[in-house]
Amino acid sequence: MELSNKELQKLRMMSYFIKSAISIIDDEGMDKLTIRKVAKNAGYNSATLYNYFENLNHLTFFCSIRYLSYYAKELPKYLSEAKDELDKCIQVWRCFSKHSYTHPKIYRTIFFSGLSSETINSSIETYYEIFPEEIELEDFAYMPMLLEDNIYERDYILLVDALTKRNISLEDIRKINEMDILLYRGMLSNMEVNITGMGVEEAVEKTIAYIKQTMRSFGIDI
C-alpha cells in the first residue's frame, strides 16, 4: 500500500534522528547518547524528537536494529550447512551468538530492553520501511525469525520442530528452551563487561558446547 505524504514525512523525520543517533554512537559510544545531543545534531529540538520516539531507550532500540541485518545476511549460509532440524537449531545459535557477542550492548538493547512486544515489533517493521536497503530481498525469508522479539518463543519454536520428532515432551522442550536462554543471557552479559577477556570465537564455541550438553542431559543424541 502506498504511503501518504504525512506518513512519508514521519519516516523522513525519524530517519534524521536515527542517523544522528547512530553517528553519535559510532563516534562516541552508546553511553554518550542523549536526547538533547541527538536532537541538536539533527538540527531540531528535543520536543520535536519526542513526537517520534517514546524516550531515549526507544530511539536507542531503533539504532540497534541495523545490526540485525548483518545477522540476517549471514544466517542463510549457516542454515545451508545444517544436517537436520536439530542441527538447524545449533546453526541458528552459532550465527546469532557470533553477531551478538561481537556487539553485546546492541543485542541486549534489542532483546532485553524492557520495551513492550507491540513497540518492538512495530519499531522493527518501521525501521525497515525507513531503511529498506539494509535488508536484501532474499533475506526476507528470515524476517519472521528476526521480527520475533520474544527470544524465548523463537528458540522454543525451533526446538519443537526438531525435538518432537525425537519423542521429547513439550515440558522437557520448554526446560531446554529456558536453559538455552539463561545460558545465552549470562554469556552476553559476560561479553558486555568482558571481565574474563574471552574472545568472540571462544564464547560462541562455549555457548554451543553448553547447549549441546543441555540437550544430552535430556537424552538427546547430538
FIKOLZA-1660 file (N, C-alpha, C; in steps of 0.1 Angstrom, whole numbers, plus 5000, padded with zeros to 4 digits):
% residues 222
   i   px   py   pz ch aa at
   1 5008 4988 5000  A  M  N
   1 5000 5000 5000  A  M CA
   1 5009 5013 5000  A  M  C
   2 5005 5022 4992  A  E  N
   2 5013 5034 4990  A  E CA
   2 5011 5043 5003  A  E  C
   3 5022 5048 5008  A  L  N
   3 5022 5057 5020  A  L CA
   3 5017 5071 5016  A  L  C
   4 5010 5077 5025  A  S  N
   4 5006 5091 5023  A  S CA
   4 5018 5100 5025  A  S  C
   5 5016 5113 5021  A  N  N
   5 5027 5123 5023  A  N CA
   5 5030 5125 5038  A  N  C
   6 5019 5124 5046  A  K  N
   6 5022 5126 5061  A  K CA
   6 5030 5114 5066  A  K  C
   7 5027 5102 5062  A  E  N
   7 5034 5090 5066  A  E CA
   7 5049 5091 5061  A  E  C
   8 5051 5095 5049  A  L  N
   8 5064 5096 5044  A  L CA
   8 5072 5107 5051  A  L  C
   9 5066 5118 5055  A  Q  N
   9 5072 5128 5062  A  Q CA
   9 5076 5123 5076  A  Q  C
  10 5068 5115 5082  A  K  N
  10 5071 5110 5095  A  K CA
  10 5083 5101 5094  A  K  C
  11 5084 5092 5084  A  L  N
  11 5095 5083 5083  A  L CA
  11 5108 5091 5080  A  L  C
  12 5107 5102 5072  A  R  N
  12 5118 5110 5069  A  R CA
  12 5124 5117 5082  A  R  C
  13 5115 5122 5090  A  M  N
  13 5119 5128 5102  A  M CA
  13 5126 5118 5112  A  M  C
  14 5120 5106 5112  A  M  N
  14 5126 5096 5121  A  M CA
  14 5140 5092 5116  A  M  C
  15 5141 5092 5103  A  S  N
  15 5155 5088 5097  A  S CA
  15 5165 5098 5101  A  S  C
  16 5161 5111 5102  A  Y  N
  16 5171 5122 5106  A  Y CA
  16 5176 5119 5120  A  Y  C
  17 5167 5116 5129  A  F  N
  17 5171 5114 5143  A  F CA
  17 5179 5101 5145  A  F  C
  18 5175 5090 5137  A  I  N
  18 5182 5077 5138  A  I CA
  18 5196 5079 5133  A  I  C
  19 5198 5085 5122  A  K  N
  19 5211 5087 5116  A  K CA
  19 5219 5096 5125  A  K  C
  20 5213 5106 5131  A  S  N
  20 5220 5114 5141  A  S CA
  20 5225 5106 5153  A  S  C
  21 5216 5098 5158  A  A  N
  21 5220 5089 5170  A  A CA
  21 5231 5079 5166  A  A  C
  22 5230 5073 5154  A  I  N
  22 5240 5063 5150  A  I CA
  22 5253 5070 5149  A  I  C
  23 5254 5082 5144  A  S  N
  23 5267 5089 5142  A  S CA
  23 5273 5091 5156  A  S  C
  24 5265 5095 5166  A  I  N
  24 5270 5097 5179  A  I CA
  24 5275 5084 5185  A  I  C
  25 5267 5073 5183  A  I  N
  25 5272 5060 5188  A  I CA
  25 5285 5056 5182  A  I  C
  26 5286 5058 5169  A  D  N
  26 5298 5054 5162  A  D CA
  26 5310 5062 5166  A  D  C
  27 5308 5075 5169  A  D  N
  27 5319 5084 5172  A  D CA
  27 5323 5084 5187  A  D  C
  28 5312 5083 5196  A  E  N
  28 5314 5085 5210  A  E CA
  28 5310 5073 5219  A  E  C
  29 5303 5064 5213  A  G  N
  29 5298 5052 5221  A  G CA
  29 5284 5054 5225  A  G  C
  30 5277 5043 5228  A  M  N
  30 5263 5043 5232  A  M CA
  30 5261 5051 5245  A  M  C
  31 5270 5050 5254  A  D  N
  31 5269 5056 5267  A  D CA
  31 5268 5071 5266  A  D  C
  32 5273 5077 5255  A  K  N
  32 5273 5092 5254  A  K CA
  32 5260 5097 5247  A  K  C
  33 5251 5088 5244  A  L  N
  33 5239 5092 5237  A  L CA
  33 5229 5099 5246  A  L  C
  34 5224 5111 5242  A  T  N
  34 5214 5118 5250  A  T CA
  34 5204 5123 5240  A  T  C
  35 5192 5125 5245  A  I  N
  35 5181 5131 5236  A  I CA
  35 5185 5145 5231  A  I  C
  36 5190 5153 5240  A  R  N
  36 5194 5167 5236  A  R CA
  36 5205 5167 5225  A  R  C
  37 5215 5158 5227  A  K  N
  37 5226 5157 5218  A  K CA
  37 5221 5152 5204  A  K  C
  38 5213 5142 5204  A  V  N
  38 5207 5137 5191  A  V CA
  38 5199 5148 5184  A  V  C
  39 5191 5154 5191  A  A  N
  39 5182 5165 5185  A  A CA
  39 5190 5176 5179  A  A  C
  40 5200 5181 5187  A  K  N
  40 5209 5191 5183  A  K CA
  40 5217 5188 5170  A  K  C
  41 5222 5175 5170  A  N  N
  41 5230 5170 5159  A  N CA
  41 5221 5169 5146  A  N  C
  42 5208 5166 5148  A  A  N
  42 5199 5165 5137  A  A CA
  42 5194 5179 5132  A  A  C
  43 5196 5189 5140  A  G  N
  43 5191 5202 5137  A  G CA
  43 5177 5206 5142  A  G  C
  44 5173 5198 5152  A  Y  N
  44 5159 5201 5158  A  Y CA
  44 5160 5202 5173  A  Y  C
  45 5149 5204 5180  A  N  N
  45 5150 5205 5194  A  N CA
  45 5144 5192 5200  A  N  C
  46 5146 5190 5213  A  S  N
  46 5142 5177 5219  A  S CA
  46 5128 5175 5219  A  S  C
  47 5120 5185 5219  A  A  N
  47 5105 5184 5219  A  A CA
  47 5101 5177 5206  A  A  C
  48 5107 5181 5195  A  T  N
  48 5104 5176 5182  A  T CA
  48 5107 5161 5181  A  T  C
  49 5118 5157 5187  A  L  N
  49 5122 5143 5187  A  L CA
  49 5112 5134 5194  A  L  C
  50 5106 5140 5205  A  Y  N
  50 5097 5132 5213  A  Y CA
  50 5083 5130 5206  A  Y  C
  51 5082 5137 5194  A  N  N
  51 5070 5134 5186  A  N CA
  51 5071 5121 5179  A  N  C
  52 5083 5115 5178  A  Y  N
  52 5086 5103 5170  A  Y CA
  52 5091 5092 5178  A  Y  C
  53 5096 5094 5190  A  F  N
  53 5102 5083 5198  A  F CA
  53 5097 5085 5213  A  F  C
  54 5094 5074 5219  A  E  N
  54 5088 5074 5233  A  E CA
  54 5099 5080 5243  A  E  C
  55 5111 5076 5241  A  N  N
  55 5122 5080 5251  A  N CA
  55 5135 5076 5245  A  N  C
  56 5146 5078 5252  A  L  N
  56 5159 5075 5247  A  L CA
  56 5161 5060 5244  A  L  C
  57 5155 5052 5253  A  N  N
  57 5156 5037 5251  A  N CA
  57 5149 5033 5238  A  N  C
  58 5138 5039 5235  A  H  N
  58 5131 5036 5222  A  H CA
  58 5140 5040 5210  A  H  C
  59 5146 5052 5211  A  L  N
  59 5155 5056 5200  A  L CA
  59 5167 5047 5199  A  L  C
  60 5173 5044 5210  A  T  N
  60 5184 5035 5210  A  T CA
  60 5181 5022 5204  A  T  C
  61 5169 5017 5206  A  F  N
  61 5165 5004 5200  A  F CA
  61 5164 5005 5185  A  F  C
  62 5159 5016 5180  A  F  N
  62 5159 5018 5166  A  F CA
  62 5173 5018 5160  A  F  C
  63 5183 5024 5167  A  C  N
  63 5196 5024 5162  A  C CA
  63 5203 5010 5162  A  C  C
  64 5198 5002 5171  A  S  N
  64 5204 4989 5173  A  S CA
  64 5199 4979 5162  A  S  C
  65 5187 4982 5156  A  I  N
  65 5181 4973 5146  A  I CA
  65 5190 4970 5134  A  I  C
  66 5198 4980 5130  A  R  N
  66 5206 4978 5118  A  R CA
  66 5216 4966 5119  A  R  C
  67 5219 4963 5132  A  Y  N
  67 5228 4951 5133  A  Y CA
  67 5221 4938 5131  A  Y  C
  68 5208 4938 5131  A  L  N
  68 5201 4926 5127  A  L CA
  68 5202 4922 5113  A  L  C
  69 5204 4933 5104  A  S  N
  69 5206 4930 5090  A  S CA
  69 5219 4922 5087  A  S  C
  70 5229 4925 5096  A  Y  N
  70 5242 4918 5094  A  Y CA
  70 5240 4903 5097  A  Y  C
  71 5232 4900 5108  A  Y  N
  71 5228 4887 5112  A  Y CA
  71 5220 4880 5101  A  Y  C
  72 5210 4887 5095  A  A  N
  72 5201 4882 5085  A  A CA
  72 5209 4878 5073  A  A  C
  73 5219 4886 5069  A  K  N
  73 5226 4883 5057  A  K CA
  73 5235 4871 5058  A  K  C
  74 5240 4868 5070  A  E  N
  74 5248 4856 5072  A  E CA
  74 5241 4843 5076  A  E  C
  75 5229 4845 5081  A  L  N
  75 5221 4833 5086  A  L CA
  75 5219 4822 5075  A  L  C
  76 5215 4826 5063  A  P  N
  76 5213 4816 5052  A  P CA
  76 5225 4807 5050  A  P  C
  77 5237 4812 5051  A  K  N
  77 5249 4804 5049  A  K CA
  77 5250 4794 5060  A  K  C
  78 5247 4798 5073  A  Y  N
  78 5248 4788 5084  A  Y CA
  78 5237 4777 5083  A  Y  C
  79 5225 4782 5079  A  L  N
  79 5214 4772 5077  A  L CA
  79 5217 4762 5066  A  L  C
  80 5224 4766 5056  A  S  N
  80 5227 4757 5045  A  S CA
  80 5236 4746 5049  A  S  C
  81 5243 4748 5060  A  E  N
  81 5252 4738 5065  A  E CA
  81 5246 4728 5075  A  E  C
  82 5233 4730 5078  A  A  N
  82 5226 4722 5088  A  A CA
  82 5223 4708 5082  A  A  C
  83 5225 4698 5090  A  K  N
  83 5223 4684 5085  A  K CA
  83 5208 4680 5087  A  K  C
  84 5202 4685 5097  A  D  N
  84 5188 4682 5100  A  D CA
  84 5182 4693 5109  A  D  C
  85 5169 4691 5113  A  E  N
  85 5162 4702 5121  A  E CA
  85 5169 4705 5134  A  E  C
  86 5175 4695 5140  A  L  N
  86 5182 4698 5153  A  L CA
  86 5195 4706 5151  A  L  C
  87 5202 4702 5140  A  D  N
  87 5214 4709 5137  A  D CA
  87 5211 4723 5132  A  D  C
  88 5199 4725 5127  A  K  N
  88 5194 4739 5123  A  K CA
  88 5194 4748 5136  A  K  C
  89 5189 4742 5147  A  C  N
  89 5188 4750 5159  A  C CA
  89 5203 4754 5163  A  C  C
  90 5212 4745 5162  A  I  N
  90 5226 4747 5166  A  I CA
  90 5232 4758 5157  A  I  C
  91 5229 4757 5144  A  Q  N
  91 5235 4767 5134  A  Q CA
  91 5229 4781 5137  A  Q  C
  92 5216 4782 5140  A  V  N
  92 5210 4795 5143  A  V CA
  92 5217 4801 5155  A  V  C
  93 5219 4792 5166  A  W  N
  93 5226 4797 5178  A  W CA
  93 5240 4801 5175  A  W  C
  94 5247 4794 5166  A  R  N
  94 5261 4797 5163  A  R CA
  94 5262 4811 5156  A  R  C
  95 5253 4813 5146  A  C  N
  95 5253 4826 5139  A  C CA
  95 5248 4837 5148  A  C  C
  96 5238 4835 5156  A  F  N
  96 5232 4845 5165  A  F CA
  96 5243 4849 5175  A  F  C
  97 5249 4839 5181  A  S  N
  97 5259 4841 5192  A  S CA
  97 5271 4849 5186  A  S  C
  98 5275 4846 5174  A  K  N
  98 5287 4853 5168  A  K CA
  98 5284 4868 5167  A  K  C
  99 5272 4871 5162  A  H  N
  99 5269 4885 5160  A  H CA
  99 5265 4892 5173  A  H  C
 100 5259 4886 5182  A  S  N
 100 5255 4893 5194  A  S CA
 100 5267 4894 5204  A  S  C
 101 5276 4885 5204  A  Y  N
 101 5288 4886 5212  A  Y CA
 101 5298 4897 5206  A  Y  C
 102 5297 4899 5193  A  T  N
 102 5305 4909 5187  A  T CA
 102 5300 4923 5191  A  T  C
 103 5287 4924 5193  A  H  N
 103 5280 4937 5197  A  H CA
 103 5271 4934 5209  A  H  C
 104 5276 4931 5220  A  P  N
 104 5268 4927 5232  A  P CA
 104 5258 4938 5237  A  P  C
 105 5262 4950 5237  A  K  N
 105 5253 4961 5242  A  K CA
 105 5242 4963 5232  A  K  C
 106 5245 4962 5219  A  I  N
 106 5234 4963 5209  A  I CA
 106 5224 4952 5210  A  I  C
 107 5228 4940 5212  A  Y  N
 107 5219 4928 5212  A  Y CA
 107 5211 4928 5226  A  Y  C
 108 5218 4933 5236  A  R  N
 108 5210 4934 5249  A  R CA
 108 5199 4944 5247  A  R  C
 109 5202 4955 5240  A  T  N
 109 5191 4965 5237  A  T CA
 109 5180 4960 5229  A  T  C
 110 5183 4951 5219  A  I  N
 110 5173 4946 5210  A  I CA
 110 5164 4936 5218  A  I  C
 111 5170 4927 5225  A  F  N
 111 5162 4916 5231  A  F CA
 111 5159 4917 5245  A  F  C
 112 5166 4925 5253  A  F  N
 112 5163 4926 5267  A  F CA
 112 5162 4941 5271  A  F  C
 113 5155 4949 5263  A  S  N
 113 5154 4963 5265  A  S CA
 113 5143 4967 5275  A  S  C
 114 5133 4958 5277  A  G  N
 114 5122 4961 5285  A  G CA
 114 5110 4968 5278  A  G  C
 115 5112 4971 5265  A  L  N
 115 5101 4976 5257  A  L CA
 115 5090 4966 5255  A  L  C
 116 5078 4971 5253  A  S  N
 116 5067 4961 5251  A  S CA
 116 5068 4954 5237  A  S  C
 117 5062 4942 5236  A  S  N
 117 5063 4935 5224  A  S CA
 117 5057 4943 5212  A  S  C
 118 5046 4950 5215  A  E  N
 118 5040 4958 5204  A  E CA
 118 5050 4969 5199  A  E  C
 119 5056 4976 5208  A  T  N
 119 5066 4986 5205  A  T CA
 119 5078 4980 5197  A  T  C
 120 5083 4969 5201  A  I  N
 120 5094 4962 5195  A  I CA
 120 5091 4958 5180  A  I  C
 121 5079 4951 5179  A  N  N
 121 5076 4946 5166  A  N CA
 121 5073 4958 5156  A  N  C
 122 5066 4968 5161  A  S  N
 122 5063 4979 5152  A  S CA
 122 5075 4987 5149  A  S  C
 123 5085 4988 5158  A  S  N
 123 5097 4995 5156  A  S CA
 123 5106 4988 5145  A  S  C
 124 5107 4975 5146  A  I  N
 124 5115 4968 5136  A  I CA
 124 5109 4969 5122  A  I  C
 125 5095 4968 5121  A  E  N
 125 5089 4970 5108  A  E CA
 125 5091 4984 5103  A  E  C
 126 5089 4994 5112  A  T  N
 126 5091 5008 5107  A  T CA
 126 5105 5010 5103  A  T  C
 127 5115 5005 5110  A  Y  N
 127 5129 5007 5107  A  Y CA
 127 5132 5002 5092  A  Y  C
 128 5127 4991 5089  A  Y  N
 128 5129 4986 5075  A  Y CA
 128 5121 4993 5065  A  Y  C
 129 5111 5000 5069  A  E  N
 129 5104 5009 5060  A  E CA
 129 5112 5021 5057  A  E  C
 130 5119 5026 5067  A  I  N
 130 5128 5038 5066  A  I CA
 130 5141 5034 5058  A  I  C
 131 5146 5023 5061  A  F  N
 131 5159 5018 5055  A  F CA
 131 5158 5005 5048  A  F  C
 132 5150 5004 5038  A  P  N
 132 5147 4991 5031  A  P CA
 132 5160 4986 5025  A  P  C
 133 5170 4994 5022  A  E  N
 133 5182 4990 5015  A  E CA
 133 5191 4982 5025  A  E  C
 134 5188 4981 5037  A  E  N
 134 5196 4974 5047  A  E CA
 134 5193 4959 5047  A  E  C
 135 5183 4955 5041  A  I  N
 135 5180 4941 5040  A  I CA
 135 5176 4937 5026  A  I  C
 136 5183 4927 5021  A  E  N
 136 5181 4923 5007  A  E CA
 136 5169 4914 5005  A  E  C
 137 5164 4913 4993  A  L  N
 137 5152 4906 4990  A  L CA
 137 5152 4891 4996  A  L  C
 138 5164 4885 4994  A  E  N
 138 5165 4871 4998  A  E CA
 138 5165 4869 5013  A  E  C
 139 5168 4880 5020  A  D  N
 139 5168 4879 5035  A  D CA
 139 5154 4879 5041  A  D  C
 140 5144 4883 5033  A  F  N
 140 5130 4885 5038  A  F CA
 140 5124 4871 5042  A  F  C
 141 5130 4860 5037  A  A  N
 141 5125 4847 5041  A  A CA
 141 5128 4845 5056  A  A  C
 142 5138 4852 5062  A  Y  N
 142 5141 4850 5076  A  Y CA
 142 5136 4861 5085  A  Y  C
 143 5128 4870 5079  A  M  N
 143 5123 4881 5087  A  M CA
 143 5114 4877 5099  A  M  C
 144 5106 4867 5097  A  P  N
 144 5098 4862 5109  A  P CA
 144 5107 4859 5121  A  P  C
 145 5119 4853 5118  A  M  N
 145 5128 4850 5129  A  M CA
 145 5134 4862 5135  A  M  C
 146 5136 4872 5127  A  L  N
 146 5142 4885 5132  A  L CA
 146 5131 4893 5139  A  L  C
 147 5119 4892 5134  A  L  N
 147 5108 4901 5140  A  L CA
 147 5103 4895 5153  A  L  C
 148 5106 4883 5156  A  E  N
 148 5102 4877 5169  A  E CA
 148 5109 4883 5180  A  E  C
 149 5103 4892 5187  A  D  N
 149 5110 4899 5198  A  D CA
 149 5112 4890 5210  A  D  C
 150 5103 4881 5212  A  N  N
 150 5104 4872 5224  A  N CA
 150 5114 4861 5220  A  N  C
 151 5126 4862 5225  A  I  N
 151 5137 4853 5222  A  I CA
 151 5134 4839 5227  A  I  C
 152 5126 4838 5238  A  Y  N
 152 5122 4825 5244  A  Y CA
 152 5114 4818 5233  A  Y  C
 153 5104 4824 5228  A  E  N
 153 5095 4818 5218  A  E CA
 153 5102 4814 5205  A  E  C
 154 5111 4822 5201  A  R  N
 154 5118 4819 5189  A  R CA
 154 5126 4806 5190  A  R  C
 155 5133 4805 5201  A  D  N
 155 5141 4793 5204  A  D CA
 155 5132 4781 5206  A  D  C
 156 5121 4783 5213  A  Y  N
 156 5111 4772 5216  A  Y CA
 156 5105 4766 5203  A  Y  C
 157 5102 4775 5193  A  I  N
 157 5096 4771 5181  A  I CA
 157 5106 4762 5173  A  I  C
 158 5118 4766 5173  A  L  N
 158 5129 4758 5166  A  L CA
 158 5130 4745 5173  A  L  C
 159 5130 4745 5186  A  L  N
 159 5132 4732 5194  A  L CA
 159 5120 4723 5192  A  L  C
 160 5108 4728 5191  A  V  N
 160 5096 4720 5189  A  V CA
 160 5097 4713 5176  A  V  C
 161 5101 4720 5165  A  D  N
 161 5103 4714 5152  A  D CA
 161 5113 4703 5152  A  D  C
 162 5123 4705 5160  A  A  N
 162 5134 4695 5159  A  A CA
 162 5132 4683 5169  A  A  C
 163 5126 4686 5180  A  L  N
 163 5126 4676 5191  A  L CA
 163 5114 4667 5193  A  L  C
 164 5102 4673 5188  A  T  N
 164 5090 4664 5189  A  T CA
 164 5091 4652 5180  A  T  C
 165 5099 4653 5169  A  K  N
 165 5102 4641 5161  A  K CA
 165 5110 4631 5168  A  K  C
 166 5117 4635 5179  A  R  N
 166 5125 4626 5186  A  R CA
 166 5118 4622 5199  A  R  C
 167 5105 4624 5200  A  N  N
 167 5097 4620 5211  A  N CA
 167 5101 4627 5225  A  N  C
 168 5106 4639 5224  A  I  N
 168 5109 4647 5236  A  I CA
 168 5096 4655 5239  A  I  C
 169 5092 4654 5252  A  S  N
 169 5079 4660 5256  A  S CA
 169 5080 4675 5255  A  S  C
 170 5069 4682 5254  A  L  N
 170 5068 4696 5253  A  L CA
 170 5073 4702 5266  A  L  C
 171 5071 4696 5277  A  E  N
 171 5076 4700 5290  A  E CA
 171 5091 4701 5291  A  E  C
 172 5097 4690 5286  A  D  N
 172 5112 4690 5285  A  D CA
 172 5117 4700 5275  A  D  C
 173 5110 4701 5264  A  I  N
 173 5115 4711 5254  A  I CA
 173 5115 4725 5260  A  I  C
 174 5105 4728 5268  A  R  N
 174 5104 4741 5274  A  R CA
 174 5115 4743 5284  A  R  C
 175 5119 4732 5291  A  K  N
 175 5130 4733 5301  A  K CA
 175 5143 4736 5293  A  K  C
 176 5145 4729 5282  A  I  N
 176 5157 4731 5274  A  I CA
 176 5158 4745 5269  A  I  C
 177 5146 4750 5264  A  N  N
 177 5145 4764 5260  A  N CA
 177 5149 4774 5270  A  N  C
 178 5144 4772 5282  A  E  N
 178 5147 4781 5293  A  E CA
 178 5162 4781 5296  A  E  C
 179 5168 4769 5297  A  M  N
 179 5182 4768 5300  A  M CA
 179 5191 4774 5289  A  M  C
 180 5186 4773 5276  A  D  N
 180 5194 4779 5265  A  D CA
 180 5194 4794 5267  A  D  C
 181 5183 4800 5270  A  I  N
 181 5182 4815 5271  A  I CA
 181 5190 4820 5283  A  I  C
 182 5189 4813 5294  A  L  N
 182 5197 4816 5306  A  L CA
 182 5212 4816 5303  A  L  C
 183 5216 4805 5296  A  L  N
 183 5230 4804 5293  A  L CA
 183 5234 4816 5284  A  L  C
 184 5226 4818 5273  A  Y  N
 184 5229 4829 5264  A  Y CA
 184 5230 4842 5271  A  Y  C
 185 5220 4845 5279  A  R  N
 185 5219 4858 5286  A  R CA
 185 5231 4860 5295  A  R  C
 186 5236 4850 5302  A  G  N
 186 5247 4851 5310  A  G CA
 186 5260 4853 5302  A  G  C
 187 5261 4846 5291  A  M  N
 187 5273 4848 5283  A  M CA
 187 5273 4862 5276  A  M  C
 188 5261 4867 5272  A  L  N
 188 5260 4880 5267  A  L CA
 188 5265 4891 5277  A  L  C
 189 5260 4889 5289  A  S  N
 189 5264 4899 5300  A  S CA
 189 5279 4898 5302  A  S  C
 190 5285 4886 5302  A  N  N
 190 5299 4884 5304  A  N CA
 190 5307 4891 5292  A  N  C
 191 5302 4890 5280  A  M  N
 191 5309 4897 5269  A  M CA
 191 5308 4912 5270  A  M  C
 192 5297 4917 5275  A  E  N
 192 5295 4931 5276  A  E CA
 192 5305 4938 5286  A  E  C
 193 5306 4931 5297  A  V  N
 193 5316 4937 5307  A  V CA
 193 5330 4932 5305  A  V  C
 194 5331 4920 5298  A  N  N
 194 5344 4915 5293  A  N CA
 194 5354 4914 5305  A  N  C
 195 5350 4909 5316  A  I  N
 195 5359 4907 5328  A  I CA
 195 5369 4896 5325  A  I  C
 196 5365 4885 5318  A  T  N
 196 5374 4874 5316  A  T CA
 196 5383 4876 5304  A  T  C
 197 5380 4886 5295  A  G  N
 197 5388 4888 5283  A  G CA
 197 5386 4877 5273  A  G  C
 198 5375 4870 5274  A  M  N
 198 5371 4860 5264  A  M CA
 198 5369 4866 5250  A  M  C
 199 5374 4860 5240  A  G  N
 199 5371 4864 5226  A  G CA
 199 5358 4859 5221  A  G  C
 200 5353 4865 5210  A  V  N
 200 5340 4861 5205  A  V CA
 200 5340 4846 5200  A  V  C
 201 5350 4842 5193  A  E  N
 201 5350 4828 5189  A  E CA
 201 5350 4818 5200  A  E  C
 202 5357 4821 5211  A  E  N
 202 5357 4812 5222  A  E CA
 202 5344 4812 5229  A  E  C
 203 5337 4824 5230  A  A  N
 203 5324 4825 5236  A  A CA
 203 5314 4817 5228  A  A  C
 204 5314 4818 5215  A  V  N
 204 5305 4811 5207  A  V CA
 204 5306 4796 5209  A  V  C
 205 5319 4791 5208  A  E  N
 205 5321 4776 5210  A  E CA
 205 5317 4771 5223  A  E  C
 206 5319 4779 5234  A  K  N
 206 5314 4775 5247  A  K CA
 206 5299 4775 5248  A  K  C
 207 5293 4785 5241  A  T  N
 207 5278 4785 5241  A  T CA
 207 5272 4773 5234  A  T  C
 208 5278 4769 5223  A  I  N
 208 5273 4757 5215  A  I CA
 208 5276 4745 5223  A  I  C
 209 5287 4744 5229  A  A  N
 209 5291 4732 5237  A  A CA
 209 5281 4730 5249  A  A  C
 210 5278 4741 5256  A  Y  N
 210 5268 4741 5267  A  Y CA
 210 5254 4737 5263  A  Y  C
 211 5250 4743 5251  A  I  N
 211 5237 4740 5246  A  I CA
 211 5236 4725 5242  A  I  C
 212 5246 4719 5236  A  K  N
 212 5246 4705 5233  A  K CA
 212 5246 4697 5246  A  K  C
 213 5254 4701 5256  A  Q  N
 213 5254 4693 5268  A  Q CA
 213 5240 4693 5275  A  Q  C
 214 5233 4705 5274  A  T  N
 214 5220 4705 5280  A  T CA
 214 5211 4695 5273  A  T  C
 215 5212 4695 5259  A  M  N
 215 5203 4685 5252  A  M CA
 215 5207 4671 5256  A  M  C
 216 5220 4668 5257  A  R  N
 216 5224 4654 5261  A  R CA
 216 5218 4650 5274  A  R  C
 217 5217 4660 5283  A  S  N
 217 5212 4657 5297  A  S CA
 217 5198 4653 5297  A  S  C
 218 5191 4655 5285  A  F  N
 218 5177 4651 5284  A  F CA
 218 5176 4639 5274  A  F  C
 219 5188 4632 5272  A  G  N
 219 5188 4620 5264  A  G CA
 219 5188 4622 5249  A  G  C
 220 5191 4634 5245  A  I  N
 220 5191 4637 5231  A  I CA
 220 5205 4635 5225  A  I  C
 221 5206 4627 5215  A  D  N
 221 5218 4623 5208  A  D CA
 221 5222 4634 5198  A  D  C
 222 5233 4642 5202  A  I  N
 222 5237 4652 5193  A  I CA
 222 5253 4654 5194  A  I  C
% end
